């Protein structure tokens, strides 16, 4: 061996046959299987890459055609926005109770509420001037006309509150007509909702005190003050509630009620919003049934603009990192656009096929394009990285055939890697598609199908655009004016050289890998990540399921003001509960026990089922109790000349049904109970009646805020059912609450989280084993992903993110995304040859690290935009997505390399050996040179540069050993 001083070239002596790569001995059948799987996947993608390289335009057309064909599925497109169809576990008790309850009481009411305060908030509102202003506001709400422009009922006509209200009767103190036949609740009833009557009242406090008991007044007055005689003397607020007859119908998966919604917008909201200027003596906070949909929908719609910006950010980063920034021969802006188009095609095809399968599209499905963007960008970087590294000659020397061959090699190199990540993502979502929560199941099914198409289009469509872009650069055509060919200046000649490692790859080779792979570096990395894991375990154990319904309301919404006022002035008001008793004969037989039902509900407020004490009309309403008290006071003949027995009840069932029906009619003495009876069609039988009660306010203190306590709500619901089942002396009955369907979701969502995540991680381990085909590598990657998920859960706790429908979806997503960063590095480690694990890790990081980091950065940049979102869905998504990216890339590029250096297995038999490649190259050049030169006796001077460094070239000596 000698060195020429004139050329500084390494000269090798060659004798005999060309050098051979030292054989790698496979130690087990498993390793042989691994190599077989790796070879099969590589051959498969090599064939795809070869076809794409030869026929890029045909490939692009085929992908577009496939997307169009899949789009036929949109003919079955269905949307679903009803919460009971999204977040209620199917085949639950609550679903059965809801169906049965609505069969008896199908007409629910729309609730519109106002909390009235004095203009000087915090002072007494029970003054005549404040009450008169409130009455004027009420009269405007009562008389102002609305006009509906949709639907059949009232189309093009004007109507007012009296046309729409729930007809219940008993709403006024001493009148039955007009507004008094509508269900309205407020202390203003004491003046029959009439301004003149109020103005003529010389003692408003005395009139208010005749409203009812102290408990009744506490139910409608905020922060009341009573004197020593129990008479109210002041209050800081009072309520005014309007009930509209429900006219909703389901259209395209959404409940719509155009008649009532128009009145709420044009009358109720318009009037309450004008209070500061029109009614200067009072201040109001308000809520309409349509408010939640308006505010939440508005936040989502506004944030869709941020999603568009995130796509722009991804495009800019892709274009800036894949090629030159200035649009010219060396830029790749069109290629960046091609990556986004591939994401768009996969979204269209995935949504079309999902629709064809009958899957509905829900509100959270709008997150999918963003999720696919993160996965697609990662695949794009991996493919481009492989394509660049396979370029061994100047571009001008590549004809279309050579370029097709490079395409085949590049996809053979990258195909297995993107298959591992795409398959794990797909399986993680496919497992969760079996969720009992319909919204989660549909979302995950959409995601799994779309990820399949993303894998397909990344391998074909994007690769085809990459081939066309390489042809353009080879032909020296500008990107922005691709039909124009120009002579390239000398300054750009370096663009035509074979592949050179970029700045990021050199960073991983020269700085990152040496730092973390040194003995001290390994110790520091393992210690820090052990602490991080401990923090994650602590946080995960403290995560709780919470009712986050209010979190969906954007900051600054008037709804937040309403709920804060309700919390302050009516802290004891809880969830409504209805107990329904069935069977006319059974009801009559148990009439006395049912009239005394309050005794059975008393004493339940301090412990489960946490039912409020039945001491006020607001907290307890029982038509049987009201009827019995009326009959005792009035005697026989009071209603329909019905004779009463010694027990003060009608003597037979027919008279009982007649009596209770007349008593609870609109103009009867018990008109307030008119909505509580379910009669047969002919009116001769009482099929069911309901008793209204309510729970105490079930809240807890969390991080300084008072929030609803989901655990106690679950406990209350279950205990209520147990209590009713224990009433064996009464006829069958069942509880119902609108909140039960949500609480059923609370019961199952934590189980769904840990079950789906656990199964997803297990499936990921199996998929990684099959595709990477190394038990040790698969185990290390799976453990790495599991640790990452635990840490994400820990940071969720630290950031105040709770377990709910949104965070569960994002955790399932995190399983898939966190695999990507680790799987790429793990697979690349297995295809790097040699016995030095540290060197193999270094080569793997230098090879794939730049692509992984670039993919992570582009995803993170897109996520940063969503951090400024006003909607709860996107705020939670952005935080969890950012956690997934940061922790995933740290685990993939820091922890996993250290662990692989310590515990990693032997490489595949087909693994790349940098030294072996150099041997082969040197031998080939020696053979060529020896045939063209005489007298040199198999001596040749060679020079080869790999990655910008002099290559180590080896040749066989006489004794068969390798010499440098």
Residue pairs with C-beta under 8 A, 6 or more apart in sequence:
1 10
1 11
1 12
1 13
1 963
1 964
2 11
3 9
3 10
3 11
4 11
4 941
7 941
7 943
9 941
9 942
9 943
10 942
10 943
10 950
10 953
10 964
11 939
11 940
11 941
11 942
12 922
12 926
12 940
12 942
12 953
12 954
12 955
12 963
12 964
13 938
13 939
13 955
13 957
13 963
14 922
14 923
14 926
14 930
14 938
14 939
14 940
14 955
14 956
15 938
15 955
15 956
15 957
15 958
16 956
17 956
18 920
18 923
18 924
18 926
18 927
19 919
19 920
19 922
19 923
19 954
19 955
19 956
19 962
20 919
21 913
21 916
21 919
21 920
22 913
22 916
24 833
24 906
24 907
24 909
24 911
26 32
26 35
26 906
26 909
27 906
30 773
30 774
30 775
31 774
31 905
31 906
31 908
31 909
32 909
33 773
34 772
34 773
34 774
34 830
34 908
35 773
35 908
35 909
35 910
36 773
37 770
37 771
37 773
38 416
38 772
38 773
38 830
38 831
38 908
38 910
39 910
41 415
41 416
41 419
41 771
42 412
42 413
42 415
42 416
42 910
43 412
44 415
45 411
45 412
45 414
45 415
45 416
45 419
45 459
46 408
46 409
46 411
46 412
46 415
47 408
48 411
48 415
48 459
48 460
48 463
49 407
49 408
49 409
49 410
49 411
49 412
49 415
49 463
50 404
50 405
50 407
50 408
51 59
52 59
52 407
52 411
52 459
52 460
52 463
52 464
52 467
53 400
53 403
53 404
53 405
53 406
53 407
53 408
53 467
54 400
54 404
56 464
56 465
56 467
56 468
57 464
57 468
59 460
59 461
59 463
59 464
60 461
60 464
60 465
62 460
63 345
63 456
63 457
63 460
63 461
63 464
64 345
66 349
67 345
67 348
67 349
67 352
70 348
70 349
70 350
70 352
70 353
70 356
70 453
71 348
71 349
71 352
72 352
72 356
73 351
73 352
73 353
73 354
73 355
73 356
73 357
74 351
74 352
74 355
75 355
76 355
76 356
76 358
77 355
77 361
78 252
78 253
78 355
78 358
78 359
78 360
78 361
79 252
79 253
79 254
79 360
79 361
79 362
80 86
80 253
80 254
80 360
80 361
80 362
80 438
80 439
80 442
81 253
81 254
81 255
81 362
81 363
82 250
82 253
82 254
82 255
83 741
83 742
84 95
84 98
84 741
85 253
85 438
86 362
86 363
86 437
86 438
86 439
86 805
87 437
87 438
87 439
87 741
87 742
87 745
87 805
88 94
88 95
88 437
88 438
88 741
88 742
88 744
88 745
89 95
89 436
89 437
89 744
89 745
89 747
89 748
90 436
90 438
92 741
92 744
93 721
93 744
94 717
94 740
94 741
94 743
94 744
95 741
95 744
97 734
97 735
97 736
97 740
98 736
98 740
98 741
100 580
100 734
100 736
101 578
101 580
101 690
101 734
101 736
102 108
104 580
104 582
104 678
104 687
104 688
104 690
105 580
105 675
105 678
105 690
107 166
107 245
107 246
107 675
108 246
109 166
109 183
109 243
109 244
109 245
109 246
109 675
110 243
110 244
110 245
110 246
110 257
110 260
110 264
110 289
111 241
111 242
111 243
111 287
111 289
112 241
112 242
112 243
112 244
112 264
112 268
112 286
112 287
112 288
112 289
113 239
113 240
113 241
113 242
113 286
113 287
113 562
114 137
114 239
114 240
114 241
114 272
114 284
114 285
114 286
114 287
115 222
115 237
115 238
115 239
115 284
115 285
115 286
115 562
115 565
115 566
115 569
116 125
116 130
116 134
116 237
116 238
116 239
116 240
116 282
116 283
116 284
117 125
117 222
117 236
117 237
117 282
117 283
117 284
117 285
117 565
118 124
118 125
118 127
118 130
118 236
118 281
118 282
118 283
119 130
119 280
119 281
119 282
119 283
121 236
121 283
122 236
123 236
124 234
124 235
124 236
125 131
125 235
125 236
125 237
125 238
125 282
126 204
126 205
126 208
126 221
126 232
126 234
126 235
126 238
127 204
128 198
128 201
128 204
129 281
130 281
130 282
131 188
131 198
131 204
132 195
132 198
132 199
132 281
133 279
133 280
133 281
133 282
134 188
134 238
134 240
134 279
134 282
135 188
135 191
135 193
135 194
135 195
135 198
136 195
136 279
137 271
137 272
137 275
137 278
137 279
137 282
137 284
138 186
138 188
138 193
138 240
139 193
139 195
140 271
141 161
141 242
141 267
141 268
141 271
142 160
142 161
142 162
142 179
142 193
143 160
143 161
144 160
144 266
144 267
144 270
144 271
145 158
145 159
145 160
145 267
146 158
146 159
146 160
146 262
146 263
146 265
146 266
146 267
147 154
147 156
147 157
147 158
147 159
147 262
147 266
148 154
148 155
148 156
148 157
148 159
148 258
148 259
148 262
149 155
149 156
149 258
149 262
150 258
150 262
151 258
151 259
153 247
153 259
154 163
154 259
159 259
159 263
160 263
160 267
161 179
161 182
161 242
161 244
161 263
161 267
162 178
162 179
162 182
164 244
164 245
164 247
164 259
164 260
164 263
165 181
165 182
165 183
165 184
165 242
165 243
165 244
165 245
166 182
166 183
166 243
166 244
166 245
166 675
167 181
167 182
167 183
167 245
167 666
167 674
168 181
168 182
168 183
168 243
168 666
168 671
168 672
168 674
168 675
169 176
169 180
169 181
169 665
169 666
169 667
169 668
169 671
169 672
169 674
170 180
170 670
170 671
170 672
170 674
171 179
171 180
171 181
171 182
171 183
171 184
171 185
171 189
171 193
171 672
172 179
172 180
172 189
172 192
172 193
173 189
173 190
173 191
173 192
173 210
174 192
175 192
176 667
176 671
179 192
179 193
180 192
180 193
181 666
182 242
182 243
183 243
183 675
184 193
184 240
184 241
184 242
184 243
185 220
185 239
185 240
185 241
186 220
186 238
186 239
186 240
186 241
187 208
187 211
187 217
187 220
187 221
187 238
188 198
188 240
189 211
190 207
190 208
190 210
190 211
191 197
191 198
191 201
191 207
198 204
201 207
205 231
205 232
205 233
208 217
208 232
209 217
209 231
209 232
211 217
211 220
212 616
212 617
213 615
213 616
214 226
214 230
214 232
215 615
215 616
215 619
216 616
216 617
216 618
217 224
217 232
218 224
218 572
218 616
219 570
219 573
219 616
219 617
219 618
219 619
220 238
220 239
220 618
221 232
221 235
221 237
221 238
222 235
222 236
222 237
222 238
222 239
222 565
222 568
222 569
222 570
223 235
223 236
223 237
223 568
223 569
224 232
224 234
224 235
225 232
225 233
225 234
225 235
226 232
226 233
227 233
236 569
237 565
237 569
239 570
242 268
244 260
244 263
244 264
244 289
245 260
246 257
246 260
247 257
247 259
247 260
248 255
248 256
248 257
248 260
249 255
249 256
249 257
250 256
253 360
260 289
260 290
261 290
264 288
264 289
264 290
265 288
265 290
268 286
268 288
269 286
269 288
269 291
271 278
272 284
272 286
275 282
275 283
275 284
276 283
285 558
285 561
285 562
285 564
285 565
285 566
286 558
286 562
287 559
287 562
287 563
291 558
291 559
292 552
292 553
292 559
295 553
295 554
295 557
295 559
296 552
296 553
296 554
296 871
298 554
299 552
299 554
299 869
299 870
299 871
299 872
300 363
300 366
300 871
300 873
300 874
302 870
302 871
303 866
303 869
303 870
303 871
303 874
304 366
306 865
306 866
306 868
306 869
306 874
307 366
307 369
307 370
307 866
307 874
309 865
310 370
310 373
310 861
310 862
310 863
310 865
310 866
311 340
311 373
311 862
313 858
313 861
313 862
313 864
313 865
314 340
314 373
314 377
314 858
314 859
314 861
314 862
315 336
315 337
315 340
317 854
317 857
317 858
317 861
318 335
318 336
318 339
318 340
318 377
318 380
318 858
319 325
319 331
319 332
319 333
319 335
319 336
319 337
321 381
321 854
321 858
322 332
322 335
322 336
322 381
322 384
323 330
323 331
323 332
323 333
323 335
324 330
324 331
324 332
325 331
327 333
327 478
327 479
327 480
328 478
328 479
328 480
329 472
329 473
329 476
329 477
329 478
329 479
329 486
329 488
329 492
329 495
330 473
330 492
330 495
331 479
332 469
332 479
333 479
333 480
334 465
334 469
334 479
334 482
335 384
335 465
335 466
335 469
338 461
338 462
338 465
338 466
338 469
339 376
339 377
339 380
339 462
340 373
340 376
341 461
341 465
342 376
342 380
342 454
342 457
342 458
342 461
342 462
343 369
343 372
343 373
343 376
343 377
343 454
344 369
345 453
345 457
345 461
346 372
346 376
346 450
346 451
346 453
346 454
346 456
346 457
347 368
347 369
347 372
347 450
349 450
349 453
349 457
350 368
350 372
350 446
350 449
350 450
350 451
350 452
350 453
350 454
351 361
351 368
351 446
351 450
353 449
353 453
354 361
354 442
354 445
354 446
354 449
354 450
355 361
357 445
357 449
359 442
359 445
359 446
360 438
360 442
361 442
361 446
362 439
362 442
362 443
363 439
363 873
364 439
364 443
364 805
364 806
364 809
364 873
365 442
365 443
365 446
367 443
367 809
367 873
367 874
367 877
368 443
368 446
368 447
368 450
370 862
370 866
370 877
371 447
371 813
372 450
372 451
372 454
373 859
373 862
374 817
374 859
374 862
374 881
374 885
375 421
375 422
375 425
375 451
375 454
375 816
375 817
375 820
376 454
376 458
377 855
377 858
377 859
378 421
378 820
378 851
378 852
378 855
378 856
378 859
379 418
379 421
379 422
379 454
379 455
379 458
379 462
380 458
380 462
380 855
381 850
381 851
381 852
381 854
381 855
381 858
382 414
382 417
382 418
382 824
382 848
382 851
382 852
382 855
383 410
383 411
383 414
383 418
383 458
383 459
383 462
383 463
383 466
384 466
384 851
385 414
385 847
385 848
385 850
385 851
386 410
386 411
386 413
386 414
387 406
387 407
387 410
387 414
387 463
387 466
387 470
388 499
389 410
389 413
389 499
389 847
390 406
390 409
390 410
390 413
390 499
391 398
391 406
391 498
391 499
392 498
392 499
393 402
393 498
394 496
394 497
394 498
395 470
395 473
395 474
395 495
395 496
396 474
396 496
398 406
398 470
398 474
400 471
403 467
403 470
403 471
403 474
404 467
406 470
407 463
407 466
407 467
410 463
411 459
411 463
415 459
416 771
416 827
417 823
417 824
417 827
417 828
417 848
418 455
418 458
418 459
419 455
419 771
420 767
420 768
420 771
420 772
420 819
420 823
420 824
420 827
421 819
421 820
421 823
421 824
422 451
422 452
422 454
422 455
422 458
423 455
423 767
423 771
424 763
424 764
424 767
424 768
424 816
424 819
424 820
424 823
425 447
425 451
425 816
425 817
425 819
425 820
426 448
426 451
426 452
426 455
426 816
427 448
427 760
427 763
427 764
427 767
428 760
428 763
428 764
428 812
428 815
428 816
428 819
429 444
429 445
429 447
429 448
429 451
429 812
429 813
429 816
430 444
430 445
430 448
431 444
431 756
431 759
431 760
431 763
432 440
432 441
432 444
432 756
432 760
432 812
433 441
433 442
433 444
433 445
433 448
434 441
435 441
435 444
435 752
435 756
436 748
436 752
437 745
437 748
437 749
437 752
437 805
439 805
440 752
440 805
440 808
440 809
440 812
443 809
444 809
444 812
447 813
451 816
469 479
472 479
472 482
473 495
475 485
476 485
476 486
476 487
476 488
477 483
477 484
477 485
477 486
478 484
478 486
488 495
488 496
500 947
500 948
501 509
501 846
501 947
501 948
502 850
504 849
504 850
504 853
504 854
505 846
505 847
505 849
505 850
506 846
508 842
508 845
508 846
508 849
508 850
508 893
509 842
509 845
509 846
512 845
512 849
512 893
513 838
513 841
513 842
513 845
513 846
513 897
514 521
514 842
515 521
516 522
516 525
516 894
516 897
516 898
517 838
517 841
517 842
517 897
517 898
517 901
521 898
522 898
522 901
522 902
525 894
525 895
525 898
526 895
526 898
529 787
529 891
529 894
529 895
532 791
533 787
533 790
533 791
535 791
535 794
536 787
536 790
536 791
536 792
536 793
536 794
536 795
537 790
537 794
538 794
538 797
539 793
539 794
539 795
539 796
539 797
539 798
540 790
540 793
540 794
540 797
542 797
543 793
543 796
543 797
543 802
543 803
544 710
544 711
544 802
544 803
545 710
545 711
545 746
545 749
545 750
545 802
545 803
545 804
546 702
546 707
546 708
546 710
546 802
546 803
546 804
547 707
547 708
547 709
547 710
547 713
547 742
547 746
547 804
548 802
548 804
548 806
548 872
549 708
549 742
550 560
550 563
551 872
552 871
552 872
552 873
553 559
553 560
553 563
553 872
554 870
554 871
554 872
555 870
556 870
566 573
567 706
571 697
572 612
572 696
572 697
573 694
573 697
574 610
574 612
574 694
574 695
574 696
574 697
574 698
575 694
575 695
575 698
575 713
575 737
575 739
576 692
576 693
576 694
576 737
576 738
576 739
577 611
577 692
577 693
577 694
577 695
577 720
577 735
577 736
577 737
578 690
578 691
578 692
578 693
578 735
578 736
578 737
579 597
579 690
579 691
579 693
579 724
579 733
579 734
579 735
579 736
580 688
580 689
580 690
580 691
580 733
580 734
580 735
580 736
581 587
581 590
581 594
581 688
581 689
581 690
581 691
581 730
581 731
581 733
582 687
582 688
582 731
582 732
582 733
583 687
583 688
583 731
583 732
584 653
584 657
584 680
584 685
584 686
584 687
585 653
586 730
586 731
586 732
587 594
587 624
587 686
587 689
587 731
588 653
588 656
588 657
588 686
589 731
590 729
590 730
590 731
591 624
591 628
591 649
591 656
592 628
592 647
592 649
593 729
593 730
594 622
594 624
594 691
594 730
595 622
595 624
595 625
595 627
595 628
596 625
597 622
597 624
597 625
597 691
598 614
598 620
598 622
598 625
600 727
601 611
601 614
601 620
601 693
602 613
602 614
603 613
604 610
604 611
604 723
605 611
605 612
605 613
605 696
608 712
608 715
608 716
608 718
608 719
609 695
609 715
609 716
609 717
609 719
609 720
609 722
609 723
610 695
610 696
610 698
610 712
610 715
610 716
610 719
611 693
611 694
611 695
611 696
611 716
611 720
612 619
612 620
612 693
612 694
612 695
612 696
613 619
614 620
614 622
614 693
617 672
618 694
619 693
619 694
620 691
620 692
620 693
620 694
621 672
621 673
621 676
621 691
621 692
621 693
622 691
622 692
623 660
623 663
623 664
623 670
623 673
623 676
623 677
623 689
623 691
624 660
624 689
624 691
626 663
626 670
626 672
626 673
627 659
627 660
627 663
627 664
627 670
628 648
628 649
630 638
630 663
630 669
630 670
631 638
631 639
631 644
631 648
631 649
631 659
632 648
635 644
636 642
636 643
636 644
637 643
639 658
639 659
639 662
639 663
639 668
639 669
640 655
640 658
640 659
640 662
642 650
642 655
642 658
642 659
643 650
643 651
643 655
644 650
644 651
645 651
649 656
650 656
650 658
650 659
654 684
656 686
657 679
657 683
657 684
657 685
657 686
660 677
660 686
660 689
661 677
661 679
661 683
661 686
662 668
663 669
663 670
663 673
664 670
664 671
664 673
664 674
664 676
664 677
665 671
665 674
666 674
668 674
676 689
676 690
676 691
676 692
677 686
677 688
677 689
678 686
678 687
678 688
678 689
679 685
679 686
679 687
680 686
680 687
690 736
695 716
698 708
698 709
698 712
698 713
698 716
699 706
699 707
699 708
699 709
700 706
700 707
700 708
700 709
700 712
701 707
703 800
710 743
710 746
713 739
713 743
713 746
714 743
714 746
714 747
717 735
717 737
717 740
717 743
717 744
720 735
721 735
724 733
724 734
724 735
727 733
745 805
749 803
749 804
749 805
749 808
750 803
752 808
753 803
753 808
753 811
756 808
756 812
757 789
757 811
757 812
757 815
760 812
760 815
760 816
761 782
761 785
761 786
761 789
761 815
764 782
764 785
764 815
764 819
765 778
765 779
765 781
765 782
768 777
768 778
768 781
768 782
768 819
768 823
768 826
769 775
769 778
771 827
772 778
772 781
772 823
772 826
772 827
772 830
773 908
774 830
774 905
775 905
776 903
776 904
776 905
777 826
777 827
777 829
777 830
777 900
777 904
777 905
780 826
780 896
780 899
780 900
780 903
780 904
781 819
781 822
781 823
781 826
781 896
784 822
784 891
784 892
784 895
784 896
784 899
785 815
785 818
785 819
785 822
785 891
787 891
787 895
788 814
788 818
788 822
788 884
788 887
788 888
788 891
789 811
789 814
789 815
789 818
791 887
792 811
792 814
792 818
792 880
792 883
792 884
792 887
793 811
795 883
795 887
796 802
796 807
796 880
796 883
799 879
801 807
801 876
801 879
801 880
806 872
806 873
806 876
806 877
807 876
807 880
810 876
810 877
810 880
810 881
810 884
811 880
813 880
813 881
813 884
814 880
814 883
814 884
814 888
817 881
817 884
817 885
817 888
818 884
818 887
818 888
818 891
818 892
820 852
820 855
820 888
820 892
821 852
821 856
821 888
821 889
821 891
821 892
821 893
822 888
822 891
822 892
822 896
824 848
824 851
824 852
824 892
825 844
825 845
825 848
825 849
825 852
825 892
825 893
825 896
825 897
825 900
826 896
826 900
828 844
828 847
828 848
829 840
829 841
829 844
829 897
829 900
829 904
829 907
830 905
830 907
830 908
830 911
831 907
831 908
831 910
831 911
831 912
832 840
832 843
832 844
832 847
832 907
832 911
832 912
833 840
833 907
833 911
833 912
833 913
833 914
833 916
834 840
834 907
834 913
834 914
834 915
835 906
837 900
837 901
837 902
837 904
838 901
840 900
840 904
840 907
841 897
841 900
841 901
841 904
843 914
844 897
844 900
845 893
845 897
846 947
849 893
852 889
852 892
852 893
853 889
853 893
856 885
856 888
856 889
859 881
859 885
860 882
860 885
860 886
863 878
863 881
863 882
863 885
864 878
864 882
866 874
866 875
866 877
866 878
866 881
867 875
867 878
867 879
867 882
869 875
869 878
914 946
915 952
915 954
918 944
918 946
918 951
918 952
918 953
918 954
919 953
919 954
919 955
919 962
921 944
921 951
921 953
922 942
922 944
922 953
922 954
922 955
923 955
925 940
925 942
925 944
926 938
926 940
926 942
926 955
929 936
929 940
929 942
930 936
930 938
930 940
933 940
942 953
943 950
944 950
944 951
944 953
945 951
952 964
953 964
954 962
954 963
954 964
955 962
955 963
956 962
956 963
957 963
